[in-house]
Amino acid sequence: MTPAAFLNAAARLEDFSQGEVEAALGLRLTAVRRSQAWVGFEAPGAGPFSGFELRSPGPSARFGGLLIARFGQPEPMARIRPLLDQLRFLRMEPNPPGAGGPPTAGHWFQLGAHELAATVLLGTPERVAALAVHGAYP
């Protein structure tokens, strides 16, 4: 799965259920971590992505979920920028300091009815650690 394929599939999500996400991505997700609010998944054939997190508002909700795709190795911003340049830029927000890691910022874009946050590791060169699709709220 390429980052472009991920973005195209994620733009069409509605209920962010595991079944809908698997169908959209064309991947079988295997749960590896679970909490009350989210489930962490691995998926064979996910390309540069090392795992996914899914927060679904439940089967009765049409919008409001969250799907995070983490890169196994952060991707150079130069490689992701052409994809992001096709989307409407919304804002940039610095993220709170992490546990000893490099500083990050969220670069926010419009992705269909949803918002996309690219987690960017600041520095030279900038790298993208994850893509998070936040479901639209009606």
C-alpha positions in Angstrom: 0.0 0.0 0.0 1.4 3.4 -1.0 0.7 6.6 0.9 -1.3 7.8 -2.1 -3.5 4.7 -2.0 -4.0 5.1 1.8 -5.1 8.7 1.4 -7.5 7.8 -1.5 -9.1 5.1 0.6 -9.2 7.1 3.8 -11.0 10.0 2.1 -14.0 7.7 1.5 -14.4 6.3 5.1 -17.7 6.9 6.8 -18.0 4.9 10.0 -14.4 4.0 10.6 -15.3 0.4 11.6 -12.7 -2.3 11.2 -14.6 -3.9 8.4 -15.0 -0.6 6.5 -11.3 0.2 6.9 -10.2 -3.3 5.8 -12.4 -3.0 2.7 -11.2 0.5 1.8 -7.5 -0.3 2.3 -7.7 -3.8 0.8 -5.8 -5.2 3.9 -6.7 -7.6 6.6 -6.0 -5.9 10.0 -4.8 -8.0 12.9 -5.3 -6.5 16.3 -2.1 -6.4 18.3 -2.9 -3.8 21.0 -6.2 -2.8 22.5 -7.5 -0.1 25.0 -10.9 1.2 25.8 -10.6 4.0 23.2 -8.6 2.5 20.3 -7.2 -0.7 18.7 -3.7 -1.1 17.3 -3.3 -3.2 14.1 -0.7 -4.7 12.0 -1.4 -5.5 8.3 0.6 -7.7 6.0 1.2 -5.9 2.7 0.9 -2.5 4.2 4.0 -1.2 2.4 5.9 1.5 4.3 3.3 1.5 7.1 4.3 -0.4 10.2 0.9 -0.3 11.9 -2.4 1.4 12.2 -4.6 2.6 15.1 -8.3 2.8 14.8 -10.7 4.8 17.0 -14.3 4.1 15.9 -17.3 6.0 17.3 -19.3 2.8 16.9 -21.4 1.2 14.2 -24.3 3.7 14.6 -22.2 6.8 14.0 -21.7 8.0 10.5 -18.7 10.2 11.2 -16.2 10.9 14.0 -13.6 8.2 13.8 -9.9 8.3 13.7 -7.5 6.2 11.6 -3.7 6.6 12.1 -1.2 5.0 9.8 2.4 4.9 11.2 5.4 4.7 8.9 8.0 2.0 9.9 10.7 4.5 9.1 9.7 8.2 8.9 9.3 9.2 5.3 11.2 12.2 4.0 8.8 15.2 3.6 10.1 15.6 0.1 8.6 12.2 -0.8 5.2 13.0 0.9 4.9 16.7 -0.1 3.5 16.1 -3.6 0.6 14.2 -2.1 0.0 16.9 0.5 0.3 19.7 -2.0 -2.9 18.3 -3.8 -4.9 18.9 -0.6 -6.2 22.2 0.9 -3.8 23.2 3.7 -5.7 24.1 6.9 -3.1 24.8 9.7 0.1 23.8 11.4 0.2 23.1 15.1 3.2 22.3 17.2 2.8 19.1 19.2 3.6 18.8 22.9 7.2 17.7 23.6 7.6 13.9 23.4 9.5 11.6 25.7 13.0 12.6 24.5 12.2 12.4 20.8 12.6 15.1 18.2 10.1 17.9 18.2 7.0 17.4 16.0 4.3 19.4 14.4 0.9 18.5 12.9 0.4 19.7 9.4 -3.4 19.7 8.8 -5.1 19.3 5.4 -8.7 18.8 4.1 -9.1 15.2 2.9 -12.6 14.8 1.4 -15.1 15.3 4.3 -12.3 14.6 6.8 -9.1 16.3 8.1 -5.7 14.8 7.7 -2.9 15.5 10.1 0.6 14.6 9.0 2.9 14.2 12.0 6.1 15.9 11.0 9.5 15.3 12.7 11.1 18.8 12.7 14.7 19.1 11.8 16.7 18.9 8.6 15.4 17.2 6.6 11.8 17.1 7.8 10.3 13.6 8.0 6.7 12.4 8.3 6.1 9.8 11.0 2.4 9.2 10.6 -0.8 10.2 8.7 -3.9 10.5 10.9 -7.4 10.9 9.3 -9.9 12.5 11.6 -13.4 11.8 10.6 -15.7 14.7 9.8 -18.3 15.7 12.3 -21.7 16.5 10.9 
